[in-house]
């Protein structure tokens, strides 16, 4: 299982397409050059001012090194002001352990569920009945954030999966996402 960041950005009204264009043109390749796997990128279909994306690292050590390389490197330095100008908040980040996720080409909508189970064993029983390998199940990574320049949400135990499933009996937030295609 990899280390995965599920990043949900709140943007200034009307700025989402500006960020997506910049992200696809500069930040995907720039992060890949720093050793980061950029996963799915999505428009939130229920909020025109939200951009959701995933990035994947083999482990926490690689995460720290890759983030340091990217955020001190030339691509971020050149384009950070333009990117930051689109954002109201970029700190809604879950640090997870899982396979990562990228939607299949041609997919028009993806459901993502963020679940706060009350009991790990009960969740495992739910997952065994309702979630398969295609759901790309992720669990909270409880390791300390070793790159504090980029905050992550702490103090929560969540499960995140992609695709439709029987609703679980715990609090959830369901995201309807449109994959960004280039």
Backbone torsions as a table, in degrees:
resi	resn	phi	psi	omega
1	UNK	NA	142.7	-179.1
2	UNK	-94.8	168.8	167.9
3	UNK	-90.1	128.8	-175.8
4	UNK	-129.2	133.6	170.2
5	UNK	-102.0	124.6	169.5
6	UNK	-99.0	109.9	-172.9
7	UNK	-109.2	126.7	179.8
8	UNK	-124.0	110.5	-176.0
9	UNK	-100.7	134.7	169.3
10	UNK	-96.3	127.2	-173.4
11	UNK	-113.4	161.4	173.5
12	UNK	-63.8	147.6	-179.6
13	UNK	-52.6	129.5	177.1
14	UNK	80.6	3.0	-174.3
15	UNK	-95.4	-4.7	-173.4
16	UNK	-61.1	-47.2	-177.7
17	UNK	-65.3	-32.5	175.9
18	UNK	-62.8	-46.2	178.7
19	UNK	-65.6	-42.9	-179.2
20	UNK	-60.9	-43.7	179.7
21	UNK	-61.3	-45.8	178.5
22	UNK	-64.7	-43.3	-179.1
23	UNK	-60.2	-49.7	-177.9
24	UNK	-67.5	-37.4	-177.2
25	UNK	-75.0	-38.2	-171.2
26	UNK	-117.5	-43.5	-166.7
27	UNK	-83.6	-27.5	178.1
28	UNK	-63.9	-54.9	-179.0
29	UNK	-66.1	-39.4	179.7
30	UNK	-61.6	-40.1	177.9
31	UNK	-72.6	-39.7	177.7
32	UNK	-59.0	-39.3	178.6
33	UNK	-63.7	-25.3	178.7
34	UNK	-91.2	6.1	177.7
35	UNK	91.3	15.4	-179.3
36	UNK	-100.5	134.6	171.8
37	UNK	-92.2	119.2	178.1
38	UNK	-90.6	120.3	-179.7
39	UNK	-90.9	-146.4	-177.4
40	UNK	-61.0	142.7	173.7
41	UNK	-123.7	135.4	-169.2
42	UNK	-142.6	148.4	164.7
43	UNK	-90.5	133.7	174.2
44	UNK	-76.7	116.7	-176.1
45	UNK	-70.5	-17.2	-179.8
46	UNK	-100.1	-1.8	179.5
47	UNK	-148.0	106.8	-176.5
48	UNK	-67.3	-6.1	-179.5
49	UNK	-113.2	28.8	177.9
50	UNK	-126.0	137.8	174.6
51	UNK	-124.9	128.4	-176.1
52	UNK	-121.9	136.1	179.1
53	UNK	-155.1	163.9	179.0
54	UNK	-124.4	145.4	168.6
55	UNK	-134.3	150.0	-166.4
56	UNK	-128.8	140.3	178.4
57	UNK	-133.9	148.8	179.6
58	UNK	-67.7	-29.3	-179.6
59	UNK	-164.5	176.8	-176.7
60	UNK	-67.5	-34.8	178.6
61	UNK	-62.9	-45.5	177.3
62	UNK	-64.9	-35.9	178.8
63	UNK	-58.8	-52.7	-178.2
64	UNK	-59.0	-48.9	-178.2
65	UNK	-62.7	-42.6	-178.5
66	UNK	-68.4	-41.0	178.2
67	UNK	-64.9	-42.0	176.8
68	UNK	-59.4	-44.7	-179.1
69	UNK	-63.2	-43.8	-177.6
70	UNK	-70.0	-48.5	-172.9
71	UNK	-77.7	-8.2	171.5
72	UNK	-108.4	1.8	-175.2
73	UNK	-90.4	176.0	-172.9
74	UNK	-68.5	-34.4	-177.3
75	UNK	-65.5	-48.2	179.9
76	UNK	-66.1	-44.2	179.9
77	UNK	-57.3	-40.8	-177.2
78	UNK	-72.9	-33.4	-170.2
79	UNK	-116.0	0.7	-175.1
80	UNK	-63.0	-40.3	-178.3
81	UNK	-62.9	-42.1	178.4
82	UNK	-65.1	-41.7	178.8
83	UNK	-65.9	-49.8	-177.9
84	UNK	-62.6	-28.4	178.9
85	UNK	-66.2	-20.5	179.3
86	UNK	-85.5	-15.1	-167.3
87	UNK	-104.0	138.3	168.3
88	UNK	-92.4	-42.0	-177.8
89	UNK	-149.5	130.1	176.2
90	UNK	-122.9	16.5	-174.2
91	UNK	-98.3	4.2	177.5
92	UNK	-85.0	86.1	-172.8
93	UNK	-131.5	126.9	172.8
94	UNK	-102.3	130.1	174.7
95	UNK	-94.8	118.7	-170.5
96	UNK	-126.7	165.9	170.2
97	UNK	-121.2	125.4	-178.4
98	UNK	176.8	-169.6	-175.0
99	UNK	-83.2	-10.7	-169.3
100	UNK	81.7	176.8	-179.0
101	UNK	-160.0	134.6	169.1
102	UNK	-138.4	131.3	-177.9
103	UNK	-71.5	156.7	177.3
104	UNK	-67.9	144.9	176.6
105	UNK	-54.8	139.5	178.7
106	UNK	88.5	-6.9	178.0
107	UNK	-68.2	132.3	-178.4
108	UNK	-97.2	-27.8	-179.0
109	UNK	-148.6	139.2	177.9
110	UNK	-125.9	135.0	172.8
111	UNK	-95.6	133.2	172.7
112	UNK	-123.5	136.2	179.7
113	UNK	-118.5	129.3	173.4
114	UNK	-109.3	115.0	-172.9
115	UNK	-117.0	139.9	176.0
116	UNK	-111.4	83.0	-177.1
117	UNK	-70.3	145.3	179.3
118	UNK	-80.1	-22.7	-173.5
119	UNK	-146.7	124.8	-176.5
120	UNK	-62.7	-41.9	-178.9
121	UNK	-66.3	-40.2	178.2
122	UNK	-65.5	-38.3	177.3
123	UNK	-64.8	-42.6	179.5
124	UNK	-58.4	-38.5	177.3
125	UNK	-66.3	-42.4	176.0
126	UNK	-59.3	-48.1	-177.6
127	UNK	-62.1	-39.5	179.9
128	UNK	-62.5	-32.4	-179.7
129	UNK	-84.6	-33.7	-166.7
130	UNK	-119.8	-12.9	-176.1
131	UNK	-120.3	134.5	177.9
132	UNK	-114.2	-178.2	-178.9
133	UNK	-57.5	-32.0	-179.7
134	UNK	-68.8	-13.2	179.5
135	UNK	-79.6	-9.8	178.1
136	UNK	48.9	60.8	-177.6
137	UNK	-68.2	133.5	177.9
138	UNK	-123.1	149.3	177.7
139	UNK	-126.9	153.8	177.5
140	UNK	-54.7	134.5	169.8
141	UNK	-94.4	118.0	-174.6
142	UNK	-91.5	4.9	176.6
143	UNK	-63.5	151.2	177.7
144	UNK	-64.8	140.1	176.3
145	UNK	-67.2	106.7	-176.8
146	UNK	-89.7	11.0	172.2
147	UNK	-132.2	72.3	-171.8
148	UNK	-65.3	-12.6	175.1
149	UNK	-59.1	-26.7	175.3
150	UNK	-114.2	104.0	-178.0
151	UNK	-65.2	152.3	170.6
152	UNK	-130.0	154.7	176.9
153	UNK	-69.9	135.1	178.7
154	UNK	-125.4	169.8	176.8
155	UNK	76.6	15.8	178.6
156	UNK	-126.6	151.1	172.0
157	UNK	-122.2	109.0	-175.2
158	UNK	-122.6	161.6	168.4
159	UNK	-125.8	137.1	-179.9
160	UNK	-128.0	134.1	174.2
161	UNK	-143.0	164.1	-176.4
162	UNK	-117.6	137.2	-179.0
163	UNK	105.2	164.9	-178.1
164	UNK	-75.2	147.5	176.1
165	UNK	-160.9	160.7	173.7
166	UNK	-54.7	130.2	-179.1
167	UNK	-59.6	134.8	178.7
168	UNK	-78.5	163.8	-177.9
169	UNK	-84.7	15.1	-179.0
170	UNK	-116.5	166.2	178.4
171	UNK	-58.3	134.5	179.7
172	UNK	-137.6	159.7	168.1
173	UNK	-126.6	124.2	-178.7
174	UNK	-105.1	129.9	178.9
175	UNK	-108.9	133.0	171.9
176	UNK	-103.3	116.8	-170.4
177	UNK	-122.0	140.8	173.5
178	UNK	-106.7	119.6	179.5
179	UNK	-61.1	139.5	172.6
180	UNK	-79.0	127.3	177.2
181	UNK	-115.8	145.8	-178.5
182	UNK	-116.3	NA	NA
